[in-house]
Amino acid sequence: MPDEDKVLKLIEVLKNGYLNMPDNLRDENRIKQILFNYFFVPNNTQHIFYEIGDFQGLLGFTNIVKGHRADIALKLWNSDIWCPSVVKESKKVFNYVMTEFQLIRLSAETPDLRVKRLAEIIGFKEEGVRDKDFMWDGELFDTFQLGIIKGV
């Protein structure tokens, strides 16, 4: 179980820095749950989250190891924001983070074919598929493993 003080500090970073949303939409308990369940890792890594639209999506760079790699978390809740400007802005953010942290590799996993397609447009390549790996509402979906290597 992660140290409570460390999680609370990460919550403050999300609330006051990277997760740019109105105060009335911030739910500290939900953020805390996300951190405990998904994004808490050893101290040598970092996490960055960007809000897409008016909290219609979230782009996260998790498990950042400076000079090496990071994982991508991309969630788009509102299908209306699927447009060329999202791809263009995503490319800018990906390039910025890769340069800022001197990353040579980004990895992503998703069962969402829309997210897979967006990642491929940005330059990710499919590296594998885990059949029937994700269940949603009683239905099984394949999970796609994607990656991009700088300069390739």
Chimera marker file (.cmm) of the C-alpha trace (Angstrom):
<marker_set name="trace">
<marker id="1" x="0.000" y="0.000" z="0.000" r="1" g="1" b="0" radius="0.5"/>
<marker id="2" x="1.463" y="3.406" z="-0.958" r="1" g="1" b="0" radius="0.5"/>
<marker id="3" x="2.414" y="5.965" z="1.691" r="1" g="1" b="0" radius="0.5"/>
<marker id="4" x="-0.631" y="8.193" z="2.373" r="1" g="1" b="0" radius="0.5"/>
<marker id="5" x="1.493" y="11.402" z="2.514" r="1" g="1" b="0" radius="0.5"/>
<marker id="6" x="3.031" y="10.717" z="-0.901" r="1" g="1" b="0" radius="0.5"/>
<marker id="7" x="-0.393" y="10.146" z="-2.437" r="1" g="1" b="0" radius="0.5"/>
<marker id="8" x="-1.752" y="13.363" z="-0.913" r="1" g="1" b="0" radius="0.5"/>
<marker id="9" x="1.196" y="15.298" z="-2.398" r="1" g="1" b="0" radius="0.5"/>
<marker id="10" x="0.496" y="13.760" z="-5.812" r="1" g="1" b="0" radius="0.5"/>
<marker id="11" x="-3.152" y="14.773" z="-5.472" r="1" g="1" b="0" radius="0.5"/>
<marker id="12" x="-2.070" y="18.387" z="-4.885" r="1" g="1" b="0" radius="0.5"/>
<marker id="13" x="0.108" y="18.265" z="-8.016" r="1" g="1" b="0" radius="0.5"/>
<marker id="14" x="-2.843" y="16.998" z="-10.056" r="1" g="1" b="0" radius="0.5"/>
<marker id="15" x="-5.269" y="19.523" z="-8.592" r="1" g="1" b="0" radius="0.5"/>
<marker id="16" x="-3.038" y="22.556" z="-8.836" r="1" g="1" b="0" radius="0.5"/>
<marker id="17" x="-0.864" y="21.797" z="-11.836" r="1" g="1" b="0" radius="0.5"/>
<marker id="18" x="-1.502" y="19.440" z="-14.654" r="1" g="1" b="0" radius="0.5"/>
<marker id="19" x="-5.207" y="18.666" z="-14.278" r="1" g="1" b="0" radius="0.5"/>
<marker id="20" x="-6.645" y="22.008" z="-15.317" r="1" g="1" b="0" radius="0.5"/>
<marker id="21" x="-10.333" y="21.980" z="-14.494" r="1" g="1" b="0" radius="0.5"/>
<marker id="22" x="-12.780" y="24.088" z="-12.467" r="1" g="1" b="0" radius="0.5"/>
<marker id="23" x="-12.777" y="23.475" z="-8.714" r="1" g="1" b="0" radius="0.5"/>
<marker id="24" x="-16.351" y="22.208" z="-8.736" r="1" g="1" b="0" radius="0.5"/>
<marker id="25" x="-15.313" y="19.297" z="-11.017" r="1" g="1" b="0" radius="0.5"/>
<marker id="26" x="-12.332" y="18.201" z="-8.929" r="1" g="1" b="0" radius="0.5"/>
<marker id="27" x="-13.062" y="15.161" z="-6.814" r="1" g="1" b="0" radius="0.5"/>
<marker id="28" x="-10.183" y="14.491" z="-4.418" r="1" g="1" b="0" radius="0.5"/>
<marker id="29" x="-11.476" y="11.060" z="-3.430" r="1" g="1" b="0" radius="0.5"/>
<marker id="30" x="-11.693" y="9.966" z="-7.061" r="1" g="1" b="0" radius="0.5"/>
<marker id="31" x="-8.207" y="11.292" z="-7.813" r="1" g="1" b="0" radius="0.5"/>
<marker id="32" x="-6.895" y="9.493" z="-4.732" r="1" g="1" b="0" radius="0.5"/>
<marker id="33" x="-8.550" y="6.252" z="-5.854" r="1" g="1" b="0" radius="0.5"/>
<marker id="34" x="-7.008" y="6.553" z="-9.325" r="1" g="1" b="0" radius="0.5"/>
<marker id="35" x="-3.576" y="7.141" z="-7.843" r="1" g="1" b="0" radius="0.5"/>
<marker id="36" x="-3.837" y="4.185" z="-5.489" r="1" g="1" b="0" radius="0.5"/>
<marker id="37" x="-5.217" y="1.812" z="-8.096" r="1" g="1" b="0" radius="0.5"/>
<marker id="38" x="-3.317" y="2.743" z="-11.232" r="1" g="1" b="0" radius="0.5"/>
<marker id="39" x="-0.624" y="5.382" z="-11.106" r="1" g="1" b="0" radius="0.5"/>
<marker id="40" x="1.391" y="4.958" z="-7.906" r="1" g="1" b="0" radius="0.5"/>
<marker id="41" x="4.873" y="3.652" z="-8.648" r="1" g="1" b="0" radius="0.5"/>
<marker id="42" x="8.350" y="4.027" z="-7.095" r="1" g="1" b="0" radius="0.5"/>
<marker id="43" x="9.784" y="7.525" z="-6.549" r="1" g="1" b="0" radius="0.5"/>
<marker id="44" x="12.078" y="7.477" z="-9.591" r="1" g="1" b="0" radius="0.5"/>
<marker id="45" x="9.145" y="7.985" z="-11.959" r="1" g="1" b="0" radius="0.5"/>
<marker id="46" x="6.820" y="10.900" z="-12.691" r="1" g="1" b="0" radius="0.5"/>
<marker id="47" x="3.327" y="11.388" z="-14.073" r="1" g="1" b="0" radius="0.5"/>
<marker id="48" x="1.859" y="14.219" z="-16.140" r="1" g="1" b="0" radius="0.5"/>
<marker id="49" x="-1.799" y="14.672" z="-17.046" r="1" g="1" b="0" radius="0.5"/>
<marker id="50" x="-3.366" y="17.025" z="-19.584" r="1" g="1" b="0" radius="0.5"/>
<marker id="51" x="-7.051" y="17.781" z="-19.823" r="1" g="1" b="0" radius="0.5"/>
<marker id="52" x="-8.568" y="17.529" z="-23.323" r="1" g="1" b="0" radius="0.5"/>
<marker id="53" x="-11.380" y="19.939" z="-24.060" r="1" g="1" b="0" radius="0.5"/>
<marker id="54" x="-13.590" y="20.898" z="-21.142" r="1" g="1" b="0" radius="0.5"/>
<marker id="55" x="-12.687" y="17.666" z="-19.348" r="1" g="1" b="0" radius="0.5"/>
<marker id="56" x="-13.909" y="15.665" z="-22.335" r="1" g="1" b="0" radius="0.5"/>
<marker id="57" x="-10.782" y="13.576" z="-22.201" r="1" g="1" b="0" radius="0.5"/>
<marker id="58" x="-7.487" y="13.021" z="-20.448" r="1" g="1" b="0" radius="0.5"/>
<marker id="59" x="-3.979" y="12.485" z="-21.791" r="1" g="1" b="0" radius="0.5"/>
<marker id="60" x="-1.567" y="11.077" z="-19.252" r="1" g="1" b="0" radius="0.5"/>
<marker id="61" x="2.102" y="10.256" z="-19.346" r="1" g="1" b="0" radius="0.5"/>
<marker id="62" x="2.693" y="7.771" z="-16.551" r="1" g="1" b="0" radius="0.5"/>
<marker id="63" x="5.722" y="5.953" z="-15.217" r="1" g="1" b="0" radius="0.5"/>
<marker id="64" x="8.055" y="8.509" z="-16.833" r="1" g="1" b="0" radius="0.5"/>
<marker id="65" x="11.672" y="7.450" z="-16.494" r="1" g="1" b="0" radius="0.5"/>
<marker id="66" x="13.731" y="10.429" z="-17.663" r="1" g="1" b="0" radius="0.5"/>
<marker id="67" x="16.095" y="9.547" z="-20.491" r="1" g="1" b="0" radius="0.5"/>
<marker id="68" x="14.272" y="6.313" z="-21.230" r="1" g="1" b="0" radius="0.5"/>
<marker id="69" x="10.497" y="5.732" z="-21.454" r="1" g="1" b="0" radius="0.5"/>
<marker id="70" x="6.922" y="6.503" z="-20.421" r="1" g="1" b="0" radius="0.5"/>
<marker id="71" x="3.486" y="4.940" z="-20.674" r="1" g="1" b="0" radius="0.5"/>
<marker id="72" x="0.546" y="6.736" z="-22.248" r="1" g="1" b="0" radius="0.5"/>
<marker id="73" x="-2.996" y="6.869" z="-20.895" r="1" g="1" b="0" radius="0.5"/>
<marker id="74" x="-5.468" y="8.417" z="-23.334" r="1" g="1" b="0" radius="0.5"/>
<marker id="75" x="-9.166" y="8.591" z="-22.565" r="1" g="1" b="0" radius="0.5"/>
<marker id="76" x="-11.738" y="10.486" z="-24.634" r="1" g="1" b="0" radius="0.5"/>
<marker id="77" x="-15.181" y="10.442" z="-23.046" r="1" g="1" b="0" radius="0.5"/>
<marker id="78" x="-16.888" y="12.683" z="-25.572" r="1" g="1" b="0" radius="0.5"/>
<marker id="79" x="-16.869" y="11.272" z="-29.112" r="1" g="1" b="0" radius="0.5"/>
<marker id="80" x="-17.628" y="14.743" z="-30.499" r="1" g="1" b="0" radius="0.5"/>
<marker id="81" x="-14.023" y="15.819" z="-29.883" r="1" g="1" b="0" radius="0.5"/>
<marker id="82" x="-12.585" y="13.250" z="-32.309" r="1" g="1" b="0" radius="0.5"/>
<marker id="83" x="-11.269" y="15.657" z="-34.911" r="1" g="1" b="0" radius="0.5"/>
<marker id="84" x="-8.012" y="16.607" z="-36.674" r="1" g="1" b="0" radius="0.5"/>
<marker id="85" x="-7.239" y="19.298" z="-34.077" r="1" g="1" b="0" radius="0.5"/>
<marker id="86" x="-7.075" y="16.637" z="-31.320" r="1" g="1" b="0" radius="0.5"/>
<marker id="87" x="-4.508" y="14.712" z="-33.387" r="1" g="1" b="0" radius="0.5"/>
<marker id="88" x="-2.518" y="17.890" z="-34.081" r="1" g="1" b="0" radius="0.5"/>
<marker id="89" x="-2.494" y="18.969" z="-30.435" r="1" g="1" b="0" radius="0.5"/>
<marker id="90" x="-1.688" y="15.431" z="-29.261" r="1" g="1" b="0" radius="0.5"/>
<marker id="91" x="1.344" y="15.325" z="-31.556" r="1" g="1" b="0" radius="0.5"/>
<marker id="92" x="2.575" y="18.609" z="-30.050" r="1" g="1" b="0" radius="0.5"/>
<marker id="93" x="2.173" y="17.303" z="-26.510" r="1" g="1" b="0" radius="0.5"/>
<marker id="94" x="3.849" y="13.976" z="-27.340" r="1" g="1" b="0" radius="0.5"/>
<marker id="95" x="6.818" y="15.753" z="-28.942" r="1" g="1" b="0" radius="0.5"/>
<marker id="96" x="7.102" y="18.206" z="-26.058" r="1" g="1" b="0" radius="0.5"/>
<marker id="97" x="7.101" y="15.472" z="-23.385" r="1" g="1" b="0" radius="0.5"/>
<marker id="98" x="9.539" y="13.274" z="-25.337" r="1" g="1" b="0" radius="0.5"/>
<marker id="99" x="11.927" y="16.205" z="-25.718" r="1" g="1" b="0" radius="0.5"/>
<marker id="100" x="11.492" y="17.555" z="-22.171" r="1" g="1" b="0" radius="0.5"/>
<marker id="101" x="12.180" y="14.174" z="-20.556" r="1" g="1" b="0" radius="0.5"/>
<marker id="102" x="14.613" y="12.960" z="-23.256" r="1" g="1" b="0" radius="0.5"/>
<marker id="103" x="12.462" y="9.892" z="-23.878" r="1" g="1" b="0" radius="0.5"/>
<marker id="104" x="13.298" y="7.333" z="-26.518" r="1" g="1" b="0" radius="0.5"/>
<marker id="105" x="10.142" y="5.218" z="-26.127" r="1" g="1" b="0" radius="0.5"/>
<marker id="106" x="6.434" y="5.652" z="-25.413" r="1" g="1" b="0" radius="0.5"/>
<marker id="107" x="4.118" y="2.703" z="-24.786" r="1" g="1" b="0" radius="0.5"/>
<marker id="108" x="0.335" y="2.455" z="-24.746" r="1" g="1" b="0" radius="0.5"/>
<marker id="109" x="-2.323" y="-0.200" z="-24.238" r="1" g="1" b="0" radius="0.5"/>
<marker id="110" x="-5.959" y="0.173" z="-25.198" r="1" g="1" b="0" radius="0.5"/>
<marker id="111" x="-9.028" y="-1.879" z="-26.053" r="1" g="1" b="0" radius="0.5"/>
<marker id="112" x="-10.546" y="1.220" z="-27.717" r="1" g="1" b="0" radius="0.5"/>
<marker id="113" x="-10.184" y="1.090" z="-31.511" r="1" g="1" b="0" radius="0.5"/>
<marker id="114" x="-10.559" y="4.901" z="-31.712" r="1" g="1" b="0" radius="0.5"/>
<marker id="115" x="-7.619" y="5.425" z="-29.351" r="1" g="1" b="0" radius="0.5"/>
<marker id="116" x="-5.623" y="2.817" z="-31.297" r="1" g="1" b="0" radius="0.5"/>
<marker id="117" x="-6.300" y="4.670" z="-34.548" r="1" g="1" b="0" radius="0.5"/>
<marker id="118" x="-5.354" y="8.032" z="-33.023" r="1" g="1" b="0" radius="0.5"/>
<marker id="119" x="-2.112" y="6.539" z="-31.695" r="1" g="1" b="0" radius="0.5"/>
<marker id="120" x="-1.294" y="5.077" z="-35.117" r="1" g="1" b="0" radius="0.5"/>
<marker id="121" x="-1.894" y="8.450" z="-36.796" r="1" g="1" b="0" radius="0.5"/>
<marker id="122" x="0.546" y="10.007" z="-34.310" r="1" g="1" b="0" radius="0.5"/>
<marker id="123" x="3.130" y="7.371" z="-35.194" r="1" g="1" b="0" radius="0.5"/>
<marker id="124" x="2.637" y="4.468" z="-32.788" r="1" g="1" b="0" radius="0.5"/>
<marker id="125" x="3.032" y="0.945" z="-34.156" r="1" g="1" b="0" radius="0.5"/>
<marker id="126" x="1.047" y="-2.079" z="-33.017" r="1" g="1" b="0" radius="0.5"/>
<marker id="127" x="3.387" y="-4.359" z="-31.060" r="1" g="1" b="0" radius="0.5"/>
<marker id="128" x="0.935" y="-7.004" z="-29.973" r="1" g="1" b="0" radius="0.5"/>
<marker id="129" x="-2.618" y="-7.964" z="-29.089" r="1" g="1" b="0" radius="0.5"/>
<marker id="130" x="-3.933" y="-9.664" z="-25.970" r="1" g="1" b="0" radius="0.5"/>
<marker id="131" x="-7.079" y="-11.478" z="-27.073" r="1" g="1" b="0" radius="0.5"/>
<marker id="132" x="-10.209" y="-11.114" z="-24.923" r="1" g="1" b="0" radius="0.5"/>
<marker id="133" x="-8.179" y="-9.211" z="-22.318" r="1" g="1" b="0" radius="0.5"/>
<marker id="134" x="-10.618" y="-6.448" z="-21.341" r="1" g="1" b="0" radius="0.5"/>
<marker id="135" x="-14.216" y="-6.807" z="-20.173" r="1" g="1" b="0" radius="0.5"/>
<marker id="136" x="-16.712" y="-3.957" z="-20.318" r="1" g="1" b="0" radius="0.5"/>
<marker id="137" x="-20.388" y="-4.338" z="-19.601" r="1" g="1" b="0" radius="0.5"/>
<marker id="138" x="-20.140" y="-8.110" z="-19.947" r="1" g="1" b="0" radius="0.5"/>
<marker id="139" x="-18.426" y="-7.968" z="-23.362" r="1" g="1" b="0" radius="0.5"/>
<marker id="140" x="-14.818" y="-9.045" z="-24.009" r="1" g="1" b="0" radius="0.5"/>
<marker id="141" x="-12.433" y="-6.909" z="-26.059" r="1" g="1" b="0" radius="0.5"/>
<marker id="142" x="-8.876" y="-7.337" z="-27.302" r="1" g="1" b="0" radius="0.5"/>
<marker id="143" x="-6.219" y="-5.065" z="-25.811" r="1" g="1" b="0" radius="0.5"/>
<marker id="144" x="-3.786" y="-3.546" z="-28.299" r="1" g="1" b="0" radius="0.5"/>
<marker id="145" x="-0.185" y="-2.919" z="-27.249" r="1" g="1" b="0" radius="0.5"/>
<marker id="146" x="1.337" y="0.054" z="-29.048" r="1" g="1" b="0" radius="0.5"/>
<marker id="147" x="4.715" y="1.741" z="-29.015" r="1" g="1" b="0" radius="0.5"/>
<marker id="148" x="6.699" y="4.525" z="-30.587" r="1" g="1" b="0" radius="0.5"/>
<marker id="149" x="10.463" y="4.851" z="-30.591" r="1" g="1" b="0" radius="0.5"/>
<marker id="150" x="12.066" y="8.260" z="-31.177" r="1" g="1" b="0" radius="0.5"/>
<marker id="151" x="13.574" y="8.533" z="-34.612" r="1" g="1" b="0" radius="0.5"/>
<marker id="152" x="11.792" y="5.471" z="-35.997" r="1" g="1" b="0" radius="0.5"/>
<link id1="1" id2="2" r="1" g="1" b="0" radius="0.2"/>
<link id1="2" id2="3" r="1" g="1" b="0" radius="0.2"/>
<link id1="3" id2="4" r="1" g="1" b="0" radius="0.2"/>
<link id1="4" id2="5" r="1" g="1" b="0" radius="0.2"/>
<link id1="5" id2="6" r="1" g="1" b="0" radius="0.2"/>
<link id1="6" id2="7" r="1" g="1" b="0" radius="0.2"/>
<link id1="7" id2="8" r="1" g="1" b="0" radius="0.2"/>
<link id1="8" id2="9" r="1" g="1" b="0" radius="0.2"/>
<link id1="9" id2="10" r="1" g="1" b="0" radius="0.2"/>
<link id1="10" id2="11" r="1" g="1" b="0" radius="0.2"/>
<link id1="11" id2="12" r="1" g="1" b="0" radius="0.2"/>
<link id1="12" id2="13" r="1" g="1" b="0" radius="0.2"/>
<link id1="13" id2="14" r="1" g="1" b="0" radius="0.2"/>
<link id1="14" id2="15" r="1" g="1" b="0" radius="0.2"/>
<link id1="15" id2="16" r="1" g="1" b="0" radius="0.2"/>
<link id1="16" id2="17" r="1" g="1" b="0" radius="0.2"/>
<link id1="17" id2="18" r="1" g="1" b="0" radius="0.2"/>
<link id1="18" id2="19" r="1" g="1" b="0" radius="0.2"/>
<link id1="19" id2="20" r="1" g="1" b="0" radius="0.2"/>
<link id1="20" id2="21" r="1" g="1" b="0" radius="0.2"/>
<link id1="21" id2="22" r="1" g="1" b="0" radius="0.2"/>
<link id1="22" id2="23" r="1" g="1" b="0" radius="0.2"/>
<link id1="23" id2="24" r="1" g="1" b="0" radius="0.2"/>
<link id1="24" id2="25" r="1" g="1" b="0" radius="0.2"/>
<link id1="25" id2="26" r="1" g="1" b="0" radius="0.2"/>
<link id1="26" id2="27" r="1" g="1" b="0" radius="0.2"/>
<link id1="27" id2="28" r="1" g="1" b="0" radius="0.2"/>
<link id1="28" id2="29" r="1" g="1" b="0" radius="0.2"/>
<link id1="29" id2="30" r="1" g="1" b="0" radius="0.2"/>
<link id1="30" id2="31" r="1" g="1" b="0" radius="0.2"/>
<link id1="31" id2="32" r="1" g="1" b="0" radius="0.2"/>
<link id1="32" id2="33" r="1" g="1" b="0" radius="0.2"/>
<link id1="33" id2="34" r="1" g="1" b="0" radius="0.2"/>
<link id1="34" id2="35" r="1" g="1" b="0" radius="0.2"/>
<link id1="35" id2="36" r="1" g="1" b="0" radius="0.2"/>
<link id1="36" id2="37" r="1" g="1" b="0" radius="0.2"/>
<link id1="37" id2="38" r="1" g="1" b="0" radius="0.2"/>
<link id1="38" id2="39" r="1" g="1" b="0" radius="0.2"/>
<link id1="39" id2="40" r="1" g="1" b="0" radius="0.2"/>
<link id1="40" id2="41" r="1" g="1" b="0" radius="0.2"/>
<link id1="41" id2="42" r="1" g="1" b="0" radius="0.2"/>
<link id1="42" id2="43" r="1" g="1" b="0" radius="0.2"/>
<link id1="43" id2="44" r="1" g="1" b="0" radius="0.2"/>
<link id1="44" id2="45" r="1" g="1" b="0" radius="0.2"/>
<link id1="45" id2="46" r="1" g="1" b="0" radius="0.2"/>
<link id1="46" id2="47" r="1" g="1" b="0" radius="0.2"/>
<link id1="47" id2="48" r="1" g="1" b="0" radius="0.2"/>
<link id1="48" id2="49" r="1" g="1" b="0" radius="0.2"/>
<link id1="49" id2="50" r="1" g="1" b="0" radius="0.2"/>
<link id1="50" id2="51" r="1" g="1" b="0" radius="0.2"/>
<link id1="51" id2="52" r="1" g="1" b="0" radius="0.2"/>
<link id1="52" id2="53" r="1" g="1" b="0" radius="0.2"/>
<link id1="53" id2="54" r="1" g="1" b="0" radius="0.2"/>
<link id1="54" id2="55" r="1" g="1" b="0" radius="0.2"/>
<link id1="55" id2="56" r="1" g="1" b="0" radius="0.2"/>
<link id1="56" id2="57" r="1" g="1" b="0" radius="0.2"/>
<link id1="57" id2="58" r="1" g="1" b="0" radius="0.2"/>
<link id1="58" id2="59" r="1" g="1" b="0" radius="0.2"/>
<link id1="59" id2="60" r="1" g="1" b="0" radius="0.2"/>
<link id1="60" id2="61" r="1" g="1" b="0" radius="0.2"/>
<link id1="61" id2="62" r="1" g="1" b="0" radius="0.2"/>
<link id1="62" id2="63" r="1" g="1" b="0" radius="0.2"/>
<link id1="63" id2="64" r="1" g="1" b="0" radius="0.2"/>
<link id1="64" id2="65" r="1" g="1" b="0" radius="0.2"/>
<link id1="65" id2="66" r="1" g="1" b="0" radius="0.2"/>
<link id1="66" id2="67" r="1" g="1" b="0" radius="0.2"/>
<link id1="67" id2="68" r="1" g="1" b="0" radius="0.2"/>
<link id1="68" id2="69" r="1" g="1" b="0" radius="0.2"/>
<link id1="69" id2="70" r="1" g="1" b="0" radius="0.2"/>
<link id1="70" id2="71" r="1" g="1" b="0" radius="0.2"/>
<link id1="71" id2="72" r="1" g="1" b="0" radius="0.2"/>
<link id1="72" id2="73" r="1" g="1" b="0" radius="0.2"/>
<link id1="73" id2="74" r="1" g="1" b="0" radius="0.2"/>
<link id1="74" id2="75" r="1" g="1" b="0" radius="0.2"/>
<link id1="75" id2="76" r="1" g="1" b="0" radius="0.2"/>
<link id1="76" id2="77" r="1" g="1" b="0" radius="0.2"/>
<link id1="77" id2="78" r="1" g="1" b="0" radius="0.2"/>
<link id1="78" id2="79" r="1" g="1" b="0" radius="0.2"/>
<link id1="79" id2="80" r="1" g="1" b="0" radius="0.2"/>
<link id1="80" id2="81" r="1" g="1" b="0" radius="0.2"/>
<link id1="81" id2="82" r="1" g="1" b="0" radius="0.2"/>
<link id1="82" id2="83" r="1" g="1" b="0" radius="0.2"/>
<link id1="83" id2="84" r="1" g="1" b="0" radius="0.2"/>
<link id1="84" id2="85" r="1" g="1" b="0" radius="0.2"/>
<link id1="85" id2="86" r="1" g="1" b="0" radius="0.2"/>
<link id1="86" id2="87" r="1" g="1" b="0" radius="0.2"/>
<link id1="87" id2="88" r="1" g="1" b="0" radius="0.2"/>
<link id1="88" id2="89" r="1" g="1" b="0" radius="0.2"/>
<link id1="89" id2="90" r="1" g="1" b="0" radius="0.2"/>
<link id1="90" id2="91" r="1" g="1" b="0" radius="0.2"/>
<link id1="91" id2="92" r="1" g="1" b="0" radius="0.2"/>
<link id1="92" id2="93" r="1" g="1" b="0" radius="0.2"/>
<link id1="93" id2="94" r="1" g="1" b="0" radius="0.2"/>
<link id1="94" id2="95" r="1" g="1" b="0" radius="0.2"/>
<link id1="95" id2="96" r="1" g="1" b="0" radius="0.2"/>
<link id1="96" id2="97" r="1" g="1" b="0" radius="0.2"/>
<link id1="97" id2="98" r="1" g="1" b="0" radius="0.2"/>
<link id1="98" id2="99" r="1" g="1" b="0" radius="0.2"/>
<link id1="99" id2="100" r="1" g="1" b="0" radius="0.2"/>
<link id1="100" id2="101" r="1" g="1" b="0" radius="0.2"/>
<link id1="101" id2="102" r="1" g="1" b="0" radius="0.2"/>
<link id1="102" id2="103" r="1" g="1" b="0" radius="0.2"/>
<link id1="103" id2="104" r="1" g="1" b="0" radius="0.2"/>
<link id1="104" id2="105" r="1" g="1" b="0" radius="0.2"/>
<link id1="105" id2="106" r="1" g="1" b="0" radius="0.2"/>
<link id1="106" id2="107" r="1" g="1" b="0" radius="0.2"/>
<link id1="107" id2="108" r="1" g="1" b="0" radius="0.2"/>
<link id1="108" id2="109" r="1" g="1" b="0" radius="0.2"/>
<link id1="109" id2="110" r="1" g="1" b="0" radius="0.2"/>
<link id1="110" id2="111" r="1" g="1" b="0" radius="0.2"/>
<link id1="111" id2="112" r="1" g="1" b="0" radius="0.2"/>
<link id1="112" id2="113" r="1" g="1" b="0" radius="0.2"/>
<link id1="113" id2="114" r="1" g="1" b="0" radius="0.2"/>
<link id1="114" id2="115" r="1" g="1" b="0" radius="0.2"/>
<link id1="115" id2="116" r="1" g="1" b="0" radius="0.2"/>
<link id1="116" id2="117" r="1" g="1" b="0" radius="0.2"/>
<link id1="117" id2="118" r="1" g="1" b="0" radius="0.2"/>
<link id1="118" id2="119" r="1" g="1" b="0" radius="0.2"/>
<link id1="119" id2="120" r="1" g="1" b="0" radius="0.2"/>
<link id1="120" id2="121" r="1" g="1" b="0" radius="0.2"/>
<link id1="121" id2="122" r="1" g="1" b="0" radius="0.2"/>
<link id1="122" id2="123" r="1" g="1" b="0" radius="0.2"/>
<link id1="123" id2="124" r="1" g="1" b="0" radius="0.2"/>
<link id1="124" id2="125" r="1" g="1" b="0" radius="0.2"/>
<link id1="125" id2="126" r="1" g="1" b="0" radius="0.2"/>
<link id1="126" id2="127" r="1" g="1" b="0" radius="0.2"/>
<link id1="127" id2="128" r="1" g="1" b="0" radius="0.2"/>
<link id1="128" id2="129" r="1" g="1" b="0" radius="0.2"/>
<link id1="129" id2="130" r="1" g="1" b="0" radius="0.2"/>
<link id1="130" id2="131" r="1" g="1" b="0" radius="0.2"/>
<link id1="131" id2="132" r="1" g="1" b="0" radius="0.2"/>
<link id1="132" id2="133" r="1" g="1" b="0" radius="0.2"/>
<link id1="133" id2="134" r="1" g="1" b="0" radius="0.2"/>
<link id1="134" id2="135" r="1" g="1" b="0" radius="0.2"/>
<link id1="135" id2="136" r="1" g="1" b="0" radius="0.2"/>
<link id1="136" id2="137" r="1" g="1" b="0" radius="0.2"/>
<link id1="137" id2="138" r="1" g="1" b="0" radius="0.2"/>
<link id1="138" id2="139" r="1" g="1" b="0" radius="0.2"/>
<link id1="139" id2="140" r="1" g="1" b="0" radius="0.2"/>
<link id1="140" id2="141" r="1" g="1" b="0" radius="0.2"/>
<link id1="141" id2="142" r="1" g="1" b="0" radius="0.2"/>
<link id1="142" id2="143" r="1" g="1" b="0" radius="0.2"/>
<link id1="143" id2="144" r="1" g="1" b="0" radius="0.2"/>
<link id1="144" id2="145" r="1" g="1" b="0" radius="0.2"/>
<link id1="145" id2="146" r="1" g="1" b="0" radius="0.2"/>
<link id1="146" id2="147" r="1" g="1" b="0" radius="0.2"/>
<link id1="147" id2="148" r="1" g="1" b="0" radius="0.2"/>
<link id1="148" id2="149" r="1" g="1" b="0" radius="0.2"/>
<link id1="149" id2="150" r="1" g="1" b="0" radius="0.2"/>
<link id1="150" id2="151" r="1" g="1" b="0" radius="0.2"/>
<link id1="151" id2="152" r="1" g="1" b="0" radius="0.2"/>
</marker_set>
